[in-house]
Amino acid sequence: MVGVKEMQELLRSEYGISSPEELIKAIRDMKKINVAVFTQPVVGKEVRDD
């Protein structure tokens, strides 16, 4: 598991994010994704629960 210090270093080196404020701004500016495809039932297919 990655610790806080390692995650902060990763964000700084890979994305140039070095403060909580920059992280919040980056999250708010992210392109939105539609997750509906992951929440809709499968129609016309047999769903097995093996």
Contacts in CASP RR format, 6 or more apart in sequence:
PFRMAT RR
TARGET T0000
AUTHOR 0000-0000-0000
METHOD contacts of the structure
MODEL  1
MVGVKEMQELLRSEYGISSPEELIKAIRDMKKINVAVFTQPVVGKEVRDD
2 10 0 8 1.000
8 18 0 8 1.000
11 17 0 8 1.000
11 18 0 8 1.000
11 23 0 8 1.000
12 18 0 8 1.000
15 26 0 8 1.000
16 22 0 8 1.000
17 23 0 8 1.000
17 26 0 8 1.000
END
